[in-house]
Amino acid sequence: MKIGTDAVLLGAWTSLKNQPFSILDIGAGTGILSLMLAQRSAAEVIDALEIDDLAYEQCVDNFEQSPWGDRLFCYHASLEEFANEIDDQYDLIICNPPFFAEDYKTKNSQRDLARFQEAMPFEHLLESVSKLLNKNGVFAVVIPYNQESYFISIASKLGLFVNKILHVKGNPSSEIKRSLIEFSYDEQNNIKEDLTIEFDRHQYTPEYINLTKEFYLKM
């Protein structure tokens, strides 16, 4: 699996102001979000969860080769199994869930599993988060912009409120494609911001560079 812009944005944007001790990365893939948060924070427990066999193996390998391997651990299980068996709760939960449910299918079943919402329905994701997030914790997620209202409505029924939202579009003339959303159990001021990634192909905006430059070798 390639590392996508969505993951890089979410890993760089997610707030660490509460200085989390424990972090959970749901649907870790290659482990990029866990690795970014290990680089950014002093969290002593960073758990990742991945069900796909090959992605799990790659995640474990990436963790072992990183400078933060002693703080990183990947579970090979489904979210349902994990949520039902783990008694711990986390200070921060982060997720780049599979989506592209609208109109995108390929002949590669493994990639489809990683990109489709049916692999992790929003209701299932949020119900599990509500079990695994401690009362003072934060949940951060990236979803398609056109599903933002639906996602927020499900979260609100579970007592999760929006802290801040970042609307992302590829270039100045394109439509908003992604919503990065941070939730908690506390009702706070809902801060909304916008980010454009590029002026033109590979001509990145200062805002995108400032947010992500610590994670690229050439930026």
trRosetta pair geometry for C-beta under 8 A, 3 or more apart (Angstrom, degrees):
i j d omega theta_ij theta_ji phi_ij phi_ji
1 29 5.4 -96 89 -167 156 110
1 30 5.7 -147 73 -40 107 104
1 55 6.3 24 -3 -106 132 103
1 58 7.6 170 29 75 94 159
1 111 7.7 154 -103 -110 86 78
1 114 6.3 -154 -106 -163 132 169
3 7 6.0 -104 -166 66 77 133
3 8 6.7 79 154 -50 107 100
3 30 6.5 -80 -80 50 85 147
3 32 5.3 126 -127 -88 109 152
4 7 5.2 100 64 6 79 98
4 8 7.3 -145 103 -1 45 89
4 96 7.7 167 64 171 119 147
5 8 5.6 -59 -148 40 38 112
5 9 6.0 39 155 -21 71 106
5 197 6.7 8 -171 -123 146 150
6 9 6.0 -60 -152 37 26 110
6 10 6.3 19 157 -14 64 110
6 96 5.6 127 124 -147 111 122
6 142 4.9 166 -173 120 101 153
6 178 6.2 -168 -112 -122 95 152
7 10 5.9 -58 -144 39 30 107
7 11 6.0 27 160 -17 66 111
7 29 7.5 -91 -93 54 149 145
7 32 4.8 62 150 91 138 135
7 33 5.8 -111 -161 -58 96 88
7 96 5.0 -49 -91 -54 79 168
7 142 7.7 -136 -76 29 37 147
8 11 6.0 -58 -144 39 26 109
8 12 6.3 16 161 -11 62 113
8 32 7.3 -59 -71 158 61 134
8 36 7.6 161 -130 -84 49 151
8 212 5.5 44 155 -135 111 128
8 215 6.0 176 -147 102 98 143
8 216 8.0 39 -151 -58 141 94
9 12 6.1 -69 -149 42 25 103
9 13 5.7 11 163 -13 67 121
9 142 6.8 100 84 -97 109 145
9 166 7.7 -154 167 103 116 140
9 168 6.4 8 -160 -92 165 157
9 178 7.4 101 78 110 157 151
9 180 6.3 -130 132 -65 111 141
9 195 7.6 159 -143 94 125 153
9 211 7.1 24 -132 130 66 136
9 212 7.0 -52 -89 -75 52 121
10 13 6.0 -62 -131 43 25 105
10 14 6.0 38 169 -39 64 104
10 33 6.5 -26 99 -111 111 113
10 94 6.6 139 151 -171 115 111
10 96 5.7 -173 30 -75 158 102
10 140 6.4 150 -167 138 96 112
10 141 7.5 -23 -133 -166 134 15
10 142 4.6 -105 -69 -32 125 121
10 180 5.8 -174 -98 -125 76 117
11 14 6.6 -38 -138 12 21 113
11 32 6.5 -105 -47 136 151 87
11 33 4.8 -153 -84 -124 104 62
11 35 8.0 -3 -147 72 148 68
11 36 3.3 51 175 84 132 159
11 37 6.4 -117 -149 -43 87 75
11 40 7.7 169 165 -10 82 137
11 94 7.5 83 -95 170 61 152
11 215 7.1 100 98 -92 124 162
12 36 6.7 -84 -58 -177 58 137
12 40 7.9 163 -121 -73 45 144
12 211 5.0 105 130 158 134 84
12 212 4.9 -105 -50 -94 168 65
12 214 7.3 149 -120 49 107 102
12 215 6.3 -117 -73 -3 112 137
13 140 7.6 175 96 -169 91 138
13 166 5.9 -88 -160 5 151 158
13 180 5.5 36 94 149 155 160
13 211 6.4 5 -74 -166 79 125
14 37 7.2 -29 76 -92 135 107
14 92 7.3 100 163 -170 127 129
14 94 5.8 -28 -101 -107 162 124
14 138 7.9 141 -171 123 95 125
14 140 4.2 159 -117 80 106 175
14 182 7.0 141 -133 -93 66 112
15 18 7.4 70 125 2 101 86
15 138 6.5 -88 70 169 102 166
15 140 7.4 166 25 -73 72 134
15 163 7.7 -81 18 111 145 143
15 164 7.5 94 -30 35 129 135
15 182 6.1 40 12 -124 111 160
16 19 6.6 63 160 -86 82 38
16 20 6.6 -95 -143 10 77 92
16 37 7.6 157 -85 -145 122 86
16 40 6.0 -177 -29 132 155 113
16 41 5.0 -152 -143 -88 143 110
16 92 7.6 -24 -110 -76 67 159
18 91 6.5 -161 114 174 121 112
18 92 7.5 161 68 -63 117 103
18 136 7.1 172 -159 145 143 100
18 137 8.0 172 104 -130 159 37
18 138 6.3 160 20 -14 140 124
19 41 7.4 157 -143 -151 52 103
19 42 7.1 -5 -159 50 92 102
20 23 5.5 93 118 -66 140 87
20 41 6.5 -4 54 -170 88 154
20 43 5.1 0 98 -95 87 116
20 90 7.6 26 -166 170 126 80
20 91 3.5 169 -139 100 92 125
20 92 4.0 -69 -79 -9 164 113
20 137 7.7 59 -114 -132 113 82
20 138 7.5 -109 -68 36 123 104
21 43 6.0 128 -175 -138 16 71
21 44 5.8 -16 -169 29 75 97
21 45 6.5 35 140 26 72 98
21 91 5.5 108 37 -12 68 144
22 43 6.5 144 -84 -165 14 108
22 44 7.4 -39 -75 63 62 74
22 45 4.1 -9 -115 73 82 117
22 46 7.7 -176 -156 -75 47 39
22 47 7.4 9 -172 3 92 102
22 88 7.1 -118 174 165 161 124
22 89 8.0 117 86 107 139 44
22 90 4.7 -123 115 -133 103 71
22 91 5.1 122 55 8 71 92
22 92 7.4 176 96 32 50 72
23 34 7.3 155 110 -124 121 73
23 37 5.5 -162 166 135 170 150
23 41 7.3 116 -39 69 142 153
23 43 4.9 28 -12 170 111 166
23 45 6.9 169 27 99 60 66
23 46 4.7 -2 63 -117 107 74
23 47 7.1 178 90 30 56 63
23 90 6.2 89 -128 -170 16 121
23 91 6.9 -49 -72 64 57 86
23 92 4.6 -17 -113 73 82 102
23 93 7.5 162 -163 -87 57 32
23 94 6.8 2 -174 3 104 107
24 47 5.1 -15 -110 72 71 98
24 48 7.7 154 -162 -92 52 28
24 49 6.9 19 -175 -12 96 112
24 90 4.4 -117 -9 -58 107 169
24 92 7.4 179 27 96 63 55
24 93 4.7 -14 66 -113 101 79
24 94 7.3 171 87 26 52 64
24 132 6.2 -50 39 151 166 133
25 28 4.6 73 116 -97 114 93
25 31 7.4 96 100 -139 156 55
25 33 4.8 158 -134 89 125 115
25 34 4.4 -100 -9 -61 154 92
25 37 7.5 -171 -67 21 115 137
25 46 7.1 30 -13 177 109 87
25 47 7.1 -168 25 98 73 48
25 48 4.3 -18 65 -112 111 77
25 49 6.8 -178 89 20 59 71
25 93 8.0 174 -78 -159 26 55
25 94 5.4 -19 -108 70 68 95
25 95 7.3 151 -163 -84 49 54
26 49 5.3 -10 -123 55 51 120
26 79 6.1 43 -155 -106 113 116
26 93 6.5 28 -18 -176 111 101
26 94 7.4 -177 19 85 77 42
26 95 4.2 -16 61 -97 105 109
26 97 7.4 -6 106 -82 108 84
26 120 7.9 138 146 -154 112 151
26 125 7.0 132 128 -143 152 94
26 128 7.5 125 -121 105 147 131
26 129 7.6 -84 -26 -78 155 91
27 49 6.7 -9 -34 89 34 87
27 50 6.6 87 -148 -104 29 64
27 51 7.8 -28 -109 8 67 91
27 79 7.5 -24 -49 -61 86 116
27 95 5.9 69 36 -148 108 90
27 96 6.7 -130 94 67 113 62
27 97 5.9 103 34 -111 160 53
27 98 6.8 -138 -161 -22 150 84
27 120 6.2 -62 -70 -46 139 163
28 31 5.1 20 162 -91 116 54
28 33 6.7 -130 -137 45 69 101
28 34 5.9 -1 -139 -16 119 121
28 48 3.6 40 -76 -173 153 115
28 49 6.1 141 -20 54 100 38
28 50 4.5 -77 44 -56 94 107
28 55 7.5 157 83 149 75 110
28 59 5.2 76 110 -126 123 147
28 74 6.2 -115 52 -125 160 107
29 32 6.7 -19 84 11 112 96
29 50 6.6 -174 -35 -114 20 123
29 55 5.3 -77 -143 -162 41 127
29 59 6.9 137 103 -74 31 112
29 96 7.4 -39 -2 72 131 116
29 114 6.8 80 -104 -146 105 121
30 55 6.7 -91 -61 -154 48 83
30 58 5.4 -53 -121 122 71 119
30 59 5.9 174 -169 -84 22 70
30 62 5.9 78 170 -24 79 159
31 34 4.9 -56 -169 47 78 115
31 35 5.5 80 131 -27 91 103
31 48 5.7 -40 -116 -104 84 170
31 50 8.0 -68 -65 -40 75 141
31 58 7.6 -156 0 115 103 77
31 59 3.9 131 -45 -143 107 82
31 62 4.7 178 53 80 134 131
31 63 5.7 -125 -156 -54 163 87
31 72 7.3 62 -165 -173 129 136
31 74 6.7 -76 -91 -78 115 128
32 35 5.7 -60 -146 39 29 111
32 36 6.2 29 158 -20 66 107
33 36 5.8 -54 -146 36 31 110
33 37 6.3 23 158 -12 65 108
33 48 7.9 142 70 -112 93 108
33 94 5.3 -162 168 115 136 130
33 96 6.4 -180 -51 -8 135 111
34 37 6.0 -62 -148 41 28 105
34 38 6.2 33 153 -23 65 106
34 46 5.2 130 -158 156 95 118
34 48 4.7 -62 -52 -68 149 117
34 59 7.8 70 33 -162 137 106
34 63 7.3 -19 107 -93 134 103
34 72 5.7 104 152 -132 126 111
34 74 7.8 -137 6 -79 171 90
35 38 5.6 -50 -146 34 31 114
35 39 6.5 33 153 -19 63 104
35 62 6.6 -72 -61 146 137 116
35 63 7.5 -140 -76 -94 94 61
35 66 5.7 -145 -126 -106 105 155
35 68 7.1 155 -134 49 61 126
35 72 7.4 14 -82 -99 62 150
36 39 5.7 -55 -153 35 32 112
36 40 6.2 18 154 -11 67 112
36 215 6.1 -2 -117 -107 106 136
37 40 5.6 -58 -137 45 35 106
37 41 5.5 -10 175 16 72 119
37 43 6.6 -1 146 25 104 137
37 46 6.2 164 94 -127 113 132
37 92 7.5 -173 -152 105 146 141
37 94 6.8 179 -52 7 144 155
38 41 6.9 -71 -119 53 18 82
38 43 7.2 -95 -103 58 54 100
38 46 5.5 -98 -74 3 94 169
38 66 7.0 77 90 142 151 143
38 68 3.8 143 167 119 136 168
38 71 5.8 150 -128 84 111 125
38 72 6.1 -39 -74 -63 146 110
39 68 7.2 -121 -61 -28 55 143
39 214 7.3 166 135 140 131 116
39 215 7.5 139 77 -95 157 89
40 214 7.9 103 -86 106 90 147
43 46 5.5 96 106 -63 122 93
43 71 6.8 121 99 178 74 131
43 91 7.6 -158 -120 59 114 125
43 92 7.4 -89 -94 36 146 123
44 71 6.0 -124 -162 -128 34 105
45 71 7.0 -134 -91 -166 17 78
45 73 8.0 -35 -159 22 72 112
45 90 8.0 -133 102 -120 115 90
46 68 7.5 19 36 144 143 125
46 71 5.2 53 17 139 105 92
46 72 5.1 -30 81 -100 109 63
46 73 7.4 145 84 22 58 66
47 73 5.4 -25 -113 71 68 92
47 74 7.7 142 -168 -97 56 29
47 75 6.5 20 -177 -12 104 107
47 90 7.5 -120 40 -93 112 130
48 59 6.0 -144 115 175 149 137
48 63 7.6 -148 17 -69 137 133
48 72 7.0 15 -8 -169 112 90
48 73 7.0 -175 25 93 77 42
48 74 4.3 -27 73 -107 107 77
48 75 7.0 -176 89 22 52 69
49 74 7.4 175 -76 -158 20 66
49 75 5.1 -13 -109 63 69 103
49 77 6.5 -59 -152 64 94 83
49 79 6.4 94 138 -91 144 68
49 82 5.4 -27 -127 -64 137 168
50 55 5.2 -133 -179 111 132 106
50 56 4.4 176 98 -86 116 75
50 59 5.4 150 1 1 157 156
50 74 5.9 -12 19 -171 110 114
50 75 7.5 149 27 78 60 55
50 76 6.6 -31 78 -109 75 56
51 56 7.4 -116 100 -53 6 117
51 76 7.2 105 -121 -170 32 57
51 77 6.6 -49 -96 114 76 19
51 78 5.1 42 -98 -89 129 59
51 79 7.7 -69 -45 -21 121 68
52 55 4.0 56 81 22 114 114
52 56 6.2 -179 84 -18 55 86
52 110 6.9 99 -150 -155 133 92
52 113 6.5 136 -87 110 121 134
52 114 6.9 -22 -38 -74 156 95
53 56 5.8 -60 -151 33 23 113
53 57 6.6 19 156 -16 62 106
53 76 7.7 46 -111 -152 52 123
54 57 5.8 -52 -150 35 33 111
54 58 6.4 29 154 -15 65 106
54 110 7.1 7 38 -154 133 143
55 58 5.7 -57 -148 40 33 109
55 59 6.1 38 152 -24 67 106
55 114 7.2 140 -64 -94 148 122
56 59 5.6 -54 -147 34 29 114
56 60 6.4 28 156 -18 64 105
56 74 6.3 163 -153 142 75 130
56 76 4.6 57 -151 -105 153 98
57 60 5.9 -53 -148 35 30 110
57 61 6.4 29 154 -17 63 109
58 61 5.6 -56 -148 39 33 113
58 62 6.2 34 154 -20 67 106
59 62 5.8 -56 -148 36 29 110
59 63 6.4 31 153 -21 64 105
59 74 4.7 127 119 -106 121 160
60 63 5.7 -54 -150 34 31 113
60 64 6.4 28 154 -19 65 107
60 74 5.2 -120 -75 46 75 133
61 64 5.8 -55 -147 36 30 110
61 65 6.4 17 158 -10 64 111
62 65 6.1 -65 -146 43 29 104
62 66 6.4 36 155 -35 64 108
63 66 5.8 -56 -151 21 29 115
63 68 7.8 -77 -155 87 69 78
63 69 5.5 111 153 -121 72 76
63 72 4.1 -149 -147 112 113 132
63 73 7.4 126 -179 -85 160 22
63 74 6.2 -162 -18 -20 150 110
64 69 5.3 61 -126 -124 32 134
65 69 7.5 124 28 -69 17 122
66 69 5.5 149 66 -55 78 77
66 72 6.8 45 61 12 132 152
68 71 5.0 -49 174 43 92 109
68 72 5.7 84 115 -24 92 112
69 72 5.8 -72 -136 43 34 105
75 82 6.1 113 110 -103 149 119
77 81 4.4 -115 178 84 113 128
77 82 5.0 135 101 -57 125 91
77 85 7.9 -80 178 37 161 135
78 81 4.7 97 56 7 83 102
78 82 6.8 -152 92 -5 43 89
79 82 5.6 -58 -146 40 31 113
79 83 6.0 29 159 -20 68 109
79 120 6.6 80 -1 -127 144 106
79 124 6.8 111 89 145 132 105
79 125 7.0 -31 164 -105 168 58
79 128 5.1 -26 161 -116 111 174
80 83 6.1 -56 -141 37 25 107
80 84 6.3 16 161 -12 61 113
80 124 7.1 -49 -69 -167 95 117
80 128 7.2 -107 -87 -86 44 126
81 84 6.2 -71 -151 41 24 105
81 85 6.0 -2 165 -2 65 121
82 85 6.3 -74 -140 45 22 97
82 86 5.6 1 177 -7 67 121
82 128 7.6 57 80 -163 96 128
82 132 7.9 14 127 -86 100 139
83 86 6.8 -52 -116 39 18 98
83 127 7.9 76 174 113 165 80
83 128 4.1 -110 -78 -139 149 94
83 131 5.1 87 -167 74 105 141
83 132 5.9 -93 -118 -48 84 111
86 132 7.0 35 88 -114 122 103
88 132 7.8 29 98 -149 67 79
89 131 8.0 -137 -104 141 94 50
89 132 5.9 164 -128 -178 64 39
89 133 6.3 31 -168 135 100 9
89 134 4.0 119 126 -66 124 80
89 137 7.0 -133 156 -32 101 144
90 93 5.3 108 84 -62 132 84
90 132 5.8 13 14 153 103 90
90 133 6.1 -51 63 -109 81 49
90 134 6.5 -160 67 -8 26 90
90 137 6.0 87 100 -129 61 147
91 134 6.2 -20 -86 36 48 121
91 136 7.3 -19 -133 93 78 88
91 137 5.0 -166 -156 -112 29 90
91 138 7.3 13 153 23 62 80
92 137 6.2 -164 -68 -162 32 93
92 138 5.2 -8 -113 64 76 91
92 139 7.7 161 -161 -85 50 35
92 140 7.3 -3 -169 6 95 105
93 129 5.5 178 98 -135 157 95
93 132 6.2 96 -82 103 142 112
93 133 5.4 -90 -3 -83 127 98
93 137 6.8 53 -4 156 90 131
93 138 7.6 -168 32 96 64 48
93 139 4.7 -10 67 -113 100 80
93 140 7.5 174 90 27 53 62
94 139 7.6 177 -79 -158 37 50
94 140 4.9 -9 -113 66 79 97
94 141 7.4 174 -158 -75 48 51
95 125 6.6 161 141 -163 167 125
95 129 7.7 -97 -10 -80 140 122
95 139 7.7 -6 11 -172 105 91
95 140 7.6 164 27 90 62 55
95 141 4.9 -8 68 -109 91 90
95 142 8.0 -153 100 25 57 66
96 141 7.5 165 -85 -153 35 59
96 142 5.3 2 -118 45 77 109
97 117 7.2 53 134 -120 113 67
97 120 5.0 -130 -156 91 107 130
97 122 7.4 132 102 -92 167 66
97 125 5.8 -37 -95 -96 145 157
97 141 6.7 5 -6 -156 103 111
97 142 7.9 -173 23 68 69 63
97 143 6.9 7 47 -92 108 85
98 113 7.1 -76 -118 147 162 43
98 114 5.5 -166 -102 165 116 31
98 115 5.3 166 -154 -161 93 4
98 116 5.2 4 149 55 120 35
98 117 6.1 -168 107 -79 79 30
98 119 4.5 17 61 59 152 122
98 120 5.4 118 36 26 96 104
99 115 6.9 -52 64 177 36 57
99 116 7.1 16 -161 -151 11 19
99 117 4.7 33 -122 -66 60 90
99 143 6.4 115 -55 -146 156 69
99 144 5.6 -156 140 -20 151 105
99 147 7.4 -145 -145 22 141 153
100 103 7.9 -88 179 53 75 50
100 104 4.1 -50 170 54 114 133
100 115 4.6 -12 40 160 130 102
100 116 6.3 -73 72 -90 84 51
100 117 7.5 -178 49 -25 42 83
100 144 7.8 137 -70 -58 43 129
101 116 5.8 93 -91 -157 70 70
101 117 3.8 -37 -54 18 126 117
101 118 6.7 120 -116 -25 111 78
102 144 7.8 153 -19 -155 119 177
102 146 7.9 34 -63 76 142 140
104 115 6.8 -74 106 134 122 131
105 112 6.0 28 -144 -117 72 122
105 116 7.9 31 -99 -82 79 124
106 111 5.7 -8 57 83 137 124
106 112 5.9 -156 46 -62 81 94
108 111 4.1 39 104 21 118 113
108 112 6.4 162 90 -18 62 85
109 112 5.4 -53 -145 37 35 116
109 113 6.4 43 154 -26 66 100
110 113 5.7 -48 -153 28 31 113
110 114 6.8 24 151 -13 62 106
111 114 5.7 -59 -152 39 36 110
111 115 6.0 12 157 -5 70 118
112 115 6.0 -74 -140 48 28 98
112 116 5.5 18 170 -23 70 123
113 116 6.6 -59 -126 32 19 105
113 119 5.1 111 -170 -95 62 140
114 119 7.2 -40 -83 51 14 172
116 119 5.1 105 77 -9 83 100
117 120 6.9 -91 -162 66 45 61
117 121 6.4 66 156 -105 87 48
117 122 7.0 -21 -163 -32 114 84
118 121 6.7 11 -129 -65 38 83
120 124 6.4 -132 -168 80 57 117
120 125 5.4 66 160 -65 101 108
121 124 4.5 86 65 9 89 106
121 125 6.9 -157 93 -8 44 88
122 125 5.5 -55 -146 37 33 115
122 126 6.1 24 161 -13 69 109
122 143 7.7 44 -104 -119 120 142
122 147 7.4 -163 -62 163 151 129
122 150 7.1 96 76 124 166 102
122 151 5.5 -115 -157 -109 142 81
122 154 5.8 133 130 39 110 164
123 126 6.2 -61 -146 41 26 103
123 127 6.2 25 158 -18 64 110
123 154 5.8 -126 -96 -148 65 141
124 127 6.0 -55 -143 37 27 110
124 128 6.4 25 158 -16 62 110
125 128 6.1 -67 -156 38 25 108
125 129 6.3 25 152 -20 65 109
125 141 7.9 97 148 -116 138 145
126 129 5.4 -49 -143 35 36 115
126 130 6.4 40 156 -24 65 102
126 151 7.7 164 -59 -163 133 73
126 154 5.2 141 37 128 163 113
126 155 5.4 -127 -140 -88 137 67
126 158 5.7 176 150 10 107 154
126 160 7.0 -131 -159 24 106 146
127 130 5.8 -52 -152 31 30 113
127 131 7.0 28 150 -16 61 103
127 158 6.7 -153 -96 -100 50 142
128 131 5.8 -57 -157 34 36 110
128 132 6.1 12 156 -5 71 117
129 132 5.9 -71 -137 48 30 99
129 133 5.4 23 170 -21 73 117
129 139 5.2 58 -174 -118 134 147
129 158 7.9 94 78 123 93 153
129 160 7.3 22 110 -72 121 154
130 133 6.5 -45 -118 34 22 105
130 158 4.4 -107 -78 176 145 127
130 159 7.0 103 -133 49 117 96
130 160 6.7 -116 -89 -40 93 115
133 137 4.1 -149 -173 79 87 138
133 138 7.8 -157 -152 45 122 14
133 139 5.6 -60 -90 -56 148 107
133 160 8.0 67 62 -98 156 116
133 185 7.7 166 118 -37 120 105
134 137 4.4 113 53 -31 70 112
135 185 5.7 -64 -162 43 59 156
136 184 7.7 -4 -173 -162 35 117
136 185 7.6 -79 -85 41 24 113
137 184 6.8 -173 95 -129 44 84
137 185 7.6 62 51 -5 68 102
138 163 7.2 -33 -134 3 104 152
138 182 6.0 -11 -173 -170 108 101
138 183 7.1 149 -161 77 57 48
138 184 5.2 -37 -103 -80 65 100
139 160 6.5 -25 39 -148 135 137
139 182 7.2 153 81 -157 48 51
139 183 4.4 -16 63 61 100 101
139 184 7.2 167 18 -77 76 47
140 180 7.1 7 -173 -179 94 90
140 181 7.2 175 -147 90 53 46
140 182 4.9 -15 -99 -102 84 77
140 183 7.6 -174 -74 21 38 69
141 151 7.6 -144 98 176 140 143
141 180 7.4 177 90 -150 40 53
141 181 5.6 -15 61 60 85 89
141 183 7.7 8 10 1 105 108
142 178 5.8 -3 -171 -173 101 117
142 179 7.2 165 -151 84 54 46
142 180 5.0 -22 -98 -98 82 74
142 181 7.8 156 -92 16 33 70
143 147 5.4 -97 154 80 119 110
143 148 6.5 154 87 -85 115 59
143 151 5.4 124 58 -49 173 162
143 178 7.3 147 78 -154 31 69
143 179 5.6 -20 64 62 81 94
143 181 7.0 -16 19 10 105 116
144 147 4.8 70 71 14 93 104
144 148 7.8 -120 101 -39 52 72
144 177 7.0 -63 -142 173 70 61
144 178 6.7 -69 -117 -105 33 53
144 179 7.4 25 115 16 20 90
145 148 5.6 -17 -162 -28 44 117
145 167 6.5 62 -113 -140 121 90
145 168 7.9 -152 -61 50 113 67
145 175 7.8 -151 63 140 150 94
145 176 4.6 132 -112 123 167 98
145 177 5.8 177 -3 155 117 10
145 178 5.9 -63 -44 -33 88 4
145 179 4.9 121 -103 -33 60 94
147 150 5.0 -59 -165 48 69 117
147 151 5.5 73 136 -28 88 104
147 179 8.0 -143 69 30 67 124
148 151 5.9 -62 -148 37 26 109
148 152 6.2 21 160 -16 65 110
148 165 7.6 62 -153 -144 131 137
148 179 4.3 81 -93 -10 116 167
148 181 7.2 147 -140 -55 92 133
149 152 5.9 -57 -145 39 29 109
149 153 6.3 32 156 -23 64 107
150 153 5.9 -56 -150 32 28 112
150 154 6.8 26 154 -16 62 103
151 154 6.0 -56 -155 34 32 108
151 155 6.4 30 151 -18 65 109
151 179 7.9 177 49 81 141 134
151 181 7.2 159 111 31 131 159
152 155 5.5 -55 -147 38 34 114
152 156 6.2 38 155 -26 67 104
152 162 6.0 -15 -131 -52 115 122
152 181 7.2 -137 -79 -148 93 158
153 156 5.8 -49 -146 30 30 112
153 157 7.0 33 154 -21 59 101
154 157 6.0 -57 -160 29 34 111
154 158 7.0 16 149 -5 64 109
155 158 5.9 -72 -158 44 36 103
155 160 4.0 -78 179 77 95 113
155 161 7.7 170 131 -68 110 19
155 162 7.6 95 96 -57 143 76
155 183 5.7 -113 -172 -115 143 152
156 159 7.6 63 -171 -66 34 13
156 160 6.8 -99 -77 66 30 62
156 161 6.9 61 -109 -93 76 60
159 185 5.7 13 139 -133 102 87
160 183 4.2 27 172 172 109 134
160 184 7.1 162 -150 83 73 8
160 185 6.5 -56 -103 -85 53 55
161 183 6.4 145 70 -153 31 79
161 184 6.4 -33 60 68 82 59
161 185 7.0 81 15 -156 93 16
161 186 6.7 -102 52 90 126 31
161 187 4.8 -109 -169 -97 175 59
161 188 6.9 142 112 18 122 70
162 165 6.3 -6 -172 -46 127 101
162 181 6.1 -67 -127 -163 99 105
162 182 7.3 95 -160 75 60 54
162 183 6.0 -48 -96 -98 41 71
162 190 5.0 42 101 -121 109 106
163 182 4.4 -52 58 102 110 101
163 183 6.5 172 -2 -110 90 16
163 184 5.5 50 -49 6 121 103
163 186 7.9 47 -86 76 102 87
163 188 5.1 24 -123 59 76 129
163 190 7.2 -178 177 -113 12 52
163 191 7.1 -8 146 24 61 94
164 181 7.6 176 91 -148 48 46
164 182 4.9 18 50 41 83 114
164 190 7.0 160 -93 -164 37 47
164 191 4.0 -15 -114 63 95 98
164 192 7.3 -178 -159 -73 63 34
164 193 7.2 10 -178 5 106 101
165 179 5.9 -27 -162 -165 105 98
165 180 6.9 147 -160 78 50 56
165 181 5.2 -7 -107 -103 81 75
165 182 7.7 -147 -69 22 43 71
165 190 7.0 14 -2 179 103 92
165 191 7.3 180 27 90 60 54
165 192 4.9 -6 64 -112 101 75
165 193 7.3 176 91 30 55 63
166 179 7.3 146 74 -160 51 47
166 180 4.1 -3 54 54 102 109
166 181 8.0 -149 26 -64 65 40
166 192 8.0 165 -85 -158 30 50
166 193 5.1 -19 -111 73 73 95
166 194 7.4 149 -162 -102 62 17
166 195 5.7 14 180 -1 109 117
167 176 4.7 -31 179 -140 109 133
167 178 7.5 153 -158 85 43 55
167 179 6.0 -18 -101 -103 64 71
167 192 7.0 24 -12 -173 106 94
167 193 7.3 -169 24 94 73 44
167 194 5.0 -26 67 -110 97 71
167 195 7.2 167 82 25 47 69
168 176 6.8 108 67 -153 35 77
168 177 6.3 -56 96 60 82 81
168 178 4.2 -12 57 64 113 102
168 179 7.5 -165 16 -76 85 24
168 180 6.7 62 -22 -12 117 100
168 194 7.8 161 -81 -162 33 55
168 195 5.0 -18 -106 71 75 99
168 196 7.8 152 -157 -92 56 27
168 197 6.8 49 -173 -43 100 98
169 172 7.8 102 102 -102 123 16
169 174 4.9 175 177 88 107 96
169 175 6.3 -155 -123 111 121 24
169 176 4.9 -82 -65 -98 102 45
169 177 5.9 118 -115 3 57 85
169 178 8.0 -175 -70 28 38 76
169 194 7.7 -7 9 -170 99 98
169 195 7.7 167 27 89 59 53
169 196 5.6 -23 71 -109 86 73
169 197 7.3 -139 98 3 40 86
170 174 4.6 15 50 47 94 160
170 177 6.5 38 -28 1 90 137
170 196 7.5 9 103 -158 18 72
170 197 5.4 -39 -143 40 41 117
170 198 6.2 -14 168 34 68 100
171 174 5.0 89 50 -2 74 109
171 196 6.4 60 -146 -171 21 108
171 197 7.1 -60 -65 60 51 80
171 198 5.1 -40 -89 80 86 85
171 199 6.8 72 -143 -169 93 12
171 200 7.0 63 -129 -87 132 31
172 196 5.7 25 -74 -146 59 157
172 199 6.9 15 -16 -131 110 55
174 177 7.1 -15 140 -33 120 109
176 179 7.6 50 158 -64 117 77
176 194 7.8 -91 -101 -133 115 99
184 188 7.0 39 52 -3 119 120
195 205 7.7 178 -173 71 72 139
195 207 5.6 -153 -135 127 85 130
195 208 6.5 116 178 -75 108 79
195 211 7.3 -3 -135 -15 143 158
196 199 7.8 75 129 -73 122 49
196 205 5.2 90 89 -27 87 155
196 207 7.0 85 49 55 66 128
196 208 7.3 -87 97 -38 47 113
197 204 6.6 -59 165 -133 63 81
197 205 6.6 170 155 14 13 105
197 208 4.9 87 -140 -92 50 151
198 201 6.6 42 166 -96 151 17
198 202 7.0 16 -130 -15 131 12
198 203 5.7 96 -165 67 89 61
198 204 5.6 -58 -102 -100 68 47
198 205 6.6 -151 -102 -22 14 83
198 208 7.3 -29 -58 20 49 162
199 203 4.5 -59 57 109 98 112
199 204 7.6 91 6 158 80 2
199 205 6.1 126 -42 -75 80 76
200 203 4.3 31 55 33 81 126
204 208 4.8 -113 -176 82 105 124
204 209 5.2 124 115 -57 123 91
204 219 7.4 -30 46 -154 157 87
205 208 4.8 92 58 8 83 101
205 209 7.0 -150 93 -5 43 88
206 209 5.5 -57 -145 40 34 113
206 210 6.0 34 159 -21 69 107
207 210 6.0 -54 -145 35 26 110
207 211 6.4 22 156 -17 61 110
208 211 5.9 -60 -148 37 30 110
208 212 6.1 -16 170 16 67 116
209 212 6.8 -84 -138 53 20 82
209 213 5.3 39 174 -60 66 109
209 219 5.9 161 -140 165 84 105
210 213 6.5 -21 -115 -5 17 115
212 215 5.5 -70 -174 45 73 107
212 216 6.3 53 136 -16 97 109
212 219 6.8 -146 103 -137 88 159
213 216 6.3 -68 -142 39 38 100
213 219 4.5 -164 -126 103 73 136
216 219 3.8 95 79 -39 130 120
